[in-house]
Structure formats: C-alpha cells, structure tokens
Amino acid sequence: MSVENGEWIMRGLAWDDPYRIRTWQELVNWINEIGFLPLFGNEVAGFSAEEHTAPDFWWSGNRQEDPWEWREIIAASGRVAYGKFFGNKAGYISLEWLPYFVNCRRNGYDFDSRYQDGLASRREKKIMDFYIACDEAGDAVYKDERILSTELKKMAGFGKGGEKNYPGITTGLQMQLYLVIADFKRRQNKRGDEYGMAVSIMLTPEALWGYDLVTSAYAEKPSVSWRRLVNRVKELYPGAAEGDILRLIGKEPED
C-alpha cells in the first residue's frame, strides 16, 4: 500500500490471476508454508498479503473476499499469530516460527523478568498486569482476559488526564511478542446492539498457545533466532537488500 498523487494505492493480483489468494484459509496455509508474512506491502517486494490478493476487495466488508476482514477471522482462529510484528506494522507469524520471534524480540526475557531488571517501563507493566498474575509460588500465570482494547486503555489509566501514548505502548508490547491480537469485537450500546468498527482484543501468546510452545527457542541465543528470521527472508526473496529486511525483522539482539 502506497500513496501516489495523494491517493492510497493497493498492490495486488488481478481477480483472474491463478496465483491470487482467494480465501482466508488459503492465506493461513501460505503463512504456515513460508513462516511469517507482513499484512501490507513493504520494502521487500512481494513479501505481503496485500501483494497476493485482489486490491479491489480490500475494505469491501465482504468477509468471504476482503483481506481486511480476514485478519479478524484469522486472529480468532488461533491458527497463526496476528499483531504488529513488522516495523510496528501488522502481520502474521506461524506457530512454528513464533518461538524464534519470541526469543529474538524478548532477548530471552519473560515480561516479569524484564520488568525486574529495569528493562520494561511502568506504563508497560500497567498494561501487562491485566494479563499476567502470580500464583502462590510466585510463578507467572497468564490470564485469558478478553478485554476490548478501548476498555483496556481506560482500565490501565491511559487517556485524558492519565498516562500517555497507549497506542505506542501496546504496539511495542506486540513487537516484543508479549502481546498478540487474539480477536476482534464490536462495541455494544446499552441495548446490547453492536456498533462501530471492530476493536482488537489482545492476549499473551502464552495464554493462547501455552508457555512451553511460546518459549521453546529460549535455549538458543537470541542472535541465533534473529539470524534464522533474516535468513528465511533471504531464502524467500534472494534479491532483497539486507537493510530492507532489517526494517521488518529488527536489529540483531545483543546476547
């Protein structure tokens, strides 16, 4: 997606192109095949859902054809991870590759350890406290708290007269893979009628897929996980410049 002459231009494939992705299930299958995928076009040509779908159906509201609607279905399916993972922008990660992203982006830290070592901010903790508790032994418990992000903002004390930069903080937590987008729901009025655009619901990946799966790459150095990610993009798109890849994957972590 780019701006040309003041207009948003979607890049994609023709309706009758045999390589066009036609359903959300096909998109999930492709994500699982290649490992991870940004939602929108970026510096690495071809490396996005946008460029493999029909541009005319984006934001059409047709849940069978609209890739913007598919992201809601895919997030709720739990078959892959969805969130802002690539240069603060949205995309998907297969469950096979998720542990490597987690290890690389967290640098081997669970959130409670990161906070104790002074590497996480107070504002981040105010949000994460809604998703992580401690049991009697002091171990982390990952809660399945399905809170609309608009409500979480208020509950965590952000907004007018409170903490600042709620979008930036939640995006950062997704980039570090402490949170993913698990679902979307529309708000309800007092009569119970839904209205407005769908609002995201975030959860920890541990609450969705279990601690053992999510942290299964902790045994290797974060830099090794990072190199796996960079090499995977190079394998898929050998012509991509390393600088463009790093804008999506991020810098090499210090072990």
C-alpha positions as CSV (number, residue, x, y, z in Angstrom):
1,M,0.0,0.0,0.0
2,S,1.4,3.4,-1.0
3,V,0.3,6.9,-1.6
4,E,0.5,8.2,-5.2
5,N,-0.7,11.7,-6.1
6,G,-2.5,11.9,-2.8
7,E,-4.4,8.6,-3.2
8,W,-3.9,5.3,-1.5
9,I,-2.9,2.6,-4.0
10,M,-3.2,-1.1,-3.2
11,R,-0.8,-3.5,-4.8
12,G,-2.1,-6.9,-5.7
13,L,-3.0,-9.5,-8.3
14,A,-5.8,-9.5,-10.8
15,W,-9.1,-11.2,-10.0
16,D,-8.5,-13.9,-12.5
17,D,-4.8,-14.4,-11.7
18,P,-4.3,-18.2,-10.8
19,Y,-1.8,-17.3,-8.1
20,R,-4.2,-14.9,-6.3
21,I,-5.1,-15.9,-2.7
22,R,-8.8,-16.3,-2.6
23,T,-9.8,-17.3,0.9
24,W,-8.6,-16.7,4.5
25,Q,-7.8,-20.4,4.7
26,E,-5.5,-20.2,1.7
27,L,-3.8,-17.3,3.3
28,V,-3.2,-19.2,6.6
29,N,-1.9,-22.2,4.6
30,W,0.6,-19.9,2.8
31,I,1.7,-18.3,6.1
32,N,2.3,-21.7,7.6
33,E,4.3,-22.6,4.4
34,I,6.6,-19.6,4.4
35,G,6.7,-18.9,8.2
36,F,5.7,-15.3,8.6
37,L,4.2,-12.5,6.5
38,P,3.5,-8.8,6.8
39,L,0.0,-7.7,6.0
40,F,0.8,-4.8,3.8
41,G,3.4,-4.2,1.1
42,N,6.9,-3.0,2.2
43,E,10.4,-2.6,1.0
44,V,10.7,-6.3,0.2
45,A,8.7,-6.7,-3.0
46,G,6.2,-9.5,-2.9
47,F,6.5,-10.1,0.9
48,S,3.0,-9.3,2.0
49,A,-0.6,-10.5,2.0
50,E,-1.6,-7.3,0.1
51,E,0.5,-8.2,-3.0
52,H,-1.1,-11.7,-3.3
53,T,-4.8,-10.7,-3.0
54,A,-7.2,-8.7,-5.1
55,P,-6.9,-5.0,-4.4
56,D,-10.5,-4.2,-5.3
57,F,-11.8,-6.3,-2.3
58,W,-9.9,-4.6,0.5
59,W,-12.3,-2.7,2.8
60,S,-15.3,-4.0,0.9
61,G,-16.8,-5.5,4.0
62,N,-17.3,-8.9,2.3
63,R,-15.9,-11.4,4.8
64,Q,-15.5,-14.0,2.2
65,E,-13.4,-11.8,-0.1
66,D,-11.9,-8.9,2.0
67,P,-8.4,-9.5,3.3
68,W,-9.0,-6.8,5.9
69,E,-11.9,-8.8,7.2
70,W,-9.8,-12.0,7.0
71,R,-7.4,-10.7,9.6
72,E,-10.3,-10.8,12.2
73,I,-11.2,-14.4,11.2
74,I,-7.5,-15.4,11.3
75,A,-6.8,-13.8,14.6
76,A,-9.8,-15.5,16.2
77,S,-8.9,-18.9,14.7
78,G,-5.6,-19.2,16.6
79,R,-4.0,-21.0,13.7
80,V,-1.3,-18.3,13.4
81,A,-0.3,-15.3,15.4
82,Y,-1.5,-11.8,14.3
83,G,-0.3,-8.4,15.5
84,K,2.0,-5.6,14.9
85,F,5.2,-7.5,14.4
86,F,7.0,-6.0,11.4
87,G,8.4,-2.5,11.8
88,N,5.4,-1.6,14.1
89,K,3.0,-2.8,11.4
90,A,0.7,-5.7,11.2
91,G,1.4,-9.2,10.0
92,Y,1.2,-12.9,10.7
93,I,3.6,-15.5,12.2
94,S,3.1,-19.2,12.0
95,L,3.2,-21.2,15.3
96,E,6.3,-23.0,14.0
97,W,8.3,-19.7,13.7
98,L,6.7,-17.9,16.7
99,P,9.2,-19.2,19.2
100,Y,12.1,-17.7,17.2
101,F,10.4,-14.3,17.1
102,V,9.7,-14.5,20.8
103,N,13.3,-15.4,21.7
104,C,14.7,-12.8,19.4
105,R,12.4,-9.9,20.3
106,R,12.3,-10.6,24.0
107,N,16.0,-11.3,24.2
108,G,15.2,-14.4,26.3
109,Y,13.2,-12.4,28.9
110,D,9.7,-13.2,30.2
111,F,8.0,-10.0,31.0
112,D,8.2,-10.2,34.8
113,S,12.0,-10.7,34.5
114,R,12.3,-7.9,32.1
115,Y,10.5,-5.5,34.5
116,Q,12.5,-6.7,37.5
117,D,15.7,-5.9,35.6
118,G,14.5,-2.4,34.8
119,L,14.1,-3.1,31.1
120,A,10.3,-2.6,30.9
121,S,8.5,0.6,31.7
122,R,5.9,1.3,34.3
123,R,3.4,2.0,31.6
124,E,4.1,-1.3,30.0
125,K,3.6,-3.0,33.4
126,K,0.3,-1.3,33.9
127,I,-1.0,-3.0,30.8
128,M,0.7,-6.3,31.3
129,D,-0.8,-6.6,34.9
130,F,-4.1,-7.3,33.2
131,Y,-2.7,-10.3,31.5
132,I,-0.1,-11.8,34.0
133,A,-0.6,-12.7,37.6
134,C,1.4,-14.6,40.2
135,D,0.4,-17.9,41.9
136,E,1.2,-18.7,45.5
137,A,4.7,-20.0,44.5
138,G,5.4,-16.7,42.7
139,D,5.3,-18.1,39.2
140,A,3.6,-16.2,36.4
141,V,0.0,-17.1,35.5
142,Y,-1.1,-16.0,32.0
143,K,-4.7,-14.9,32.2
144,D,-7.3,-15.3,29.4
145,E,-8.7,-11.8,29.9
146,R,-10.7,-10.8,26.8
147,I,-10.7,-7.0,27.2
148,L,-11.5,-4.7,24.3
149,S,-8.5,-2.5,23.7
150,T,-10.7,0.6,24.1
151,E,-11.7,-0.6,27.6
152,L,-8.2,-1.7,28.5
153,K,-7.0,1.9,27.7
154,K,-9.3,3.2,30.4
155,M,-8.7,0.4,32.9
156,A,-5.0,0.8,32.7
157,G,-5.2,4.6,33.3
158,F,-4.4,5.9,29.9
159,G,-6.1,8.8,28.2
160,K,-7.2,12.3,29.2
161,G,-5.6,13.2,32.5
162,G,-3.7,9.9,32.7
163,E,-0.9,8.0,31.1
164,K,0.1,8.9,27.5
165,N,0.9,7.0,24.3
166,Y,-1.4,4.0,24.7
167,P,-1.1,3.0,21.0
168,G,2.7,3.2,21.2
169,I,3.0,1.2,24.3
170,T,0.7,-1.6,23.1
171,T,2.5,-1.7,19.7
172,G,5.8,-2.0,21.5
173,L,4.5,-4.9,23.5
174,Q,3.3,-6.6,20.3
175,M,6.7,-6.0,18.7
176,Q,8.3,-7.7,21.7
177,L,5.8,-10.6,21.4
178,Y,4.5,-10.0,24.9
179,L,1.0,-9.4,23.4
180,V,-0.7,-10.6,20.2
181,I,-4.1,-9.7,18.8
182,A,-6.4,-12.7,19.6
183,D,-9.7,-11.5,18.4
184,F,-11.9,-8.5,17.3
185,K,-15.3,-7.5,18.7
186,R,-17.6,-4.6,18.1
187,R,-18.7,-2.4,21.0
188,Q,-22.2,-2.6,22.3
189,N,-24.6,0.1,23.4
190,K,-26.9,-0.1,26.4
191,R,-29.4,-2.2,24.5
192,G,-26.7,-4.7,23.5
193,D,-26.6,-3.7,19.9
194,E,-23.2,-3.7,18.2
195,Y,-21.9,-0.5,16.6
196,G,-18.8,0.9,15.0
197,M,-15.6,-0.7,13.8
198,A,-14.3,-3.9,15.3
199,V,-12.0,-3.4,18.2
200,S,-9.0,-5.6,18.9
201,I,-8.6,-7.9,21.9
202,M,-5.1,-8.7,23.0
203,L,-3.7,-11.6,24.9
204,T,-0.3,-13.0,25.7
205,P,0.8,-15.7,23.3
206,E,1.3,-17.9,26.4
207,A,-2.4,-17.7,27.2
208,L,-3.2,-18.8,23.7
209,W,-0.7,-21.5,22.9
210,G,1.0,-22.3,26.2
211,Y,4.2,-21.3,27.8
212,D,6.2,-24.4,26.6
213,L,5.5,-23.7,22.9
214,V,6.0,-20.0,23.1
215,T,9.3,-20.1,24.9
216,S,10.7,-23.3,23.2
217,A,13.5,-21.4,21.5
218,Y,14.8,-19.8,24.7
219,A,17.5,-22.5,24.8
220,E,19.3,-20.8,21.9
221,K,20.9,-17.4,21.8
222,P,18.6,-14.6,20.7
223,S,21.0,-13.7,17.9
224,V,20.8,-17.2,16.5
225,S,17.0,-16.9,16.4
226,W,17.4,-13.5,14.7
227,R,19.6,-14.9,12.1
228,R,17.1,-17.6,11.4
229,L,14.5,-14.9,10.6
230,V,16.8,-12.9,8.4
231,N,18.0,-15.9,6.5
232,R,14.4,-17.1,6.0
233,V,13.5,-13.8,4.2
234,K,16.7,-14.0,2.2
235,E,15.8,-17.5,1.2
236,L,12.3,-16.5,0.1
237,Y,13.4,-13.2,-1.5
238,P,17.0,-13.5,-2.5
239,G,17.1,-10.1,-4.2
240,A,16.0,-8.2,-1.0
241,A,18.5,-5.8,0.4
242,E,19.6,-6.6,4.0
243,G,18.7,-3.1,5.2
244,D,15.1,-3.6,3.9
245,I,14.9,-6.9,5.7
246,L,16.2,-5.4,9.0
247,R,13.4,-2.8,8.8
248,L,11.0,-5.6,9.1
249,I,12.8,-8.0,11.4
250,G,14.7,-5.5,13.5
251,K,18.4,-5.2,14.6
252,E,20.4,-8.1,15.9
253,P,19.9,-8.5,19.6
254,E,22.8,-8.5,22.0
255,D,23.2,-11.8,23.7
